[in-house]
Amino acid sequence: MRVNIRKLINTLSIPALLFTLTCGKSLAPFSDAEKIKGEITAAVHRYSSDNWEERERAVVRMHRYADSAFAVNVTLFFIKATEDRQPAVRIKALQGLRIRKDPAALKRLREMARHEPRTNVRWHTLLALGDYGLPENEEFFIEGFKSRDWIIREASVIGILSIIDMETQKRNIPLLKNAMNDSILSVRLATLNHLKLKDDLLYVEIAKVINNRKSGRSLMKAALNAIRGYRLDLKTRERLISLLTHYDRDIRISAFRVLREEPEQL
């Protein structure tokens, strides 16, 4: 795995006056900036290794500088590393991109969301894409939810529910209903744990989980959290009252909170 080291290093030649840290503090001392630049340069050299473990360590090392004055250069490094032939290296690069959520990485993430061949790498890609919360990414999550691989469906539903625009989420209520009835527990849990949208159609599915006496503890806890803030139907309210004596303390407390926070009847 050979990269153009000179080209990468040259991109790090940022004038000292631009060394303002992203946290809003005053200008970093020139010596500190030079030290960071030196460490980044060393990591770039390390990434030129034919040993994938060395390249992986170089990418991990670069994580600590993702929010530094050299963040733009580090983002370019991570984008380059997402093309690595070794999946483990690509995953570490994706984890680095999640630290800063630079718009410059969106094009590459969208390409990987659609074409990445490795399931675990695509999972990390969809999670990284979901971090942006952009309606423009909706199509990639809809496509991902059609996958036979449950971890891709899990990441895709999390991505849909991470989109800040509620209208986008409402458009995907049929998808969310399917996710709450997925054959894989992890997908159902991901949906309930990330659900913020309130809708009567979603309420019906959440109430089914609560009223189903075969629902396990993890699923019940997630459903109780998701149903908070809804006006309850009689059957579900009675079920919640019965859960006040449940052997699991968390379920008892969650049921109590749902009942206490139920909106007043208009």
C-alpha positions, 0 to 999 in steps of 0.5 A: 500500500504505497501513498504519495508521502510528499504530497500528503506532507506538503498539505500539512504546510499550514501557516502559523497564523492559522493554528487556532484550535477548533475549541476556540482557545487562543493561538497554539504556541508555534512549538506545539503546532510544530510538534503536532505536525511532526507527529502527523508526518510520522504517522503518514510515513508509517502509513506507507508500510506494506504491513496492514497492522502498521497502517492501522496503527498509523490511522489510530494514531491520527485519531488524536489529531482529528480535532486539532489545528490540522483537522482538514489535513487529517480528514484528507488522510482518513478519506485516503485510508478508507481506500485501503485494501485491508478492511480493518484499516478502512474501519479505523479511518471511518471511526476517525471521520466520525470524530469531526464529521467534516462535510468534505468526507460526505462524498466518499461516505456516500460512495462506500454506503452504496458500494463497500463490499465488506458488511462490517465496513459498510456498517461503520460507513452507515453509522458515520453517515448517520452522524451528519443527520442530513435529509440528503442521506435518506436514500442511502439508508432506505437502500441499506434497509433492504439488505439481507444482512441484519447489521446493515438494516440496524445501521440503516434504521439508526441513520433514518432516525438520526435525520434531524428533519422530522418530515423525512422520518415521517415519510419512512414510517412504513420502514420504521414499522417493519424495523420494529417487527424485524426478525432480528432482535438487535434491529428491533432494539435499535429502532425503539432505542433511537425513536423520537418521532411520535405518531399513532401508527408507531404507537400501535407497534410500540404498544404491541411490544408492551402488551406482548407477555413474551417480550424480553426485558431488553425489548420491554425496556426499549418499548417503555422508553419509546412510548413515553409522552403518548396518550395511552389506550386502556389496555396498554395503561392497564398493562403498565399498571401491572408492570409496577410490580414487575421483578425487574426494578428498571421495568417498574421505574420505566412503567411508573414514568410512562404513567406519570408523564402521560398527557392529560386528556383534552 
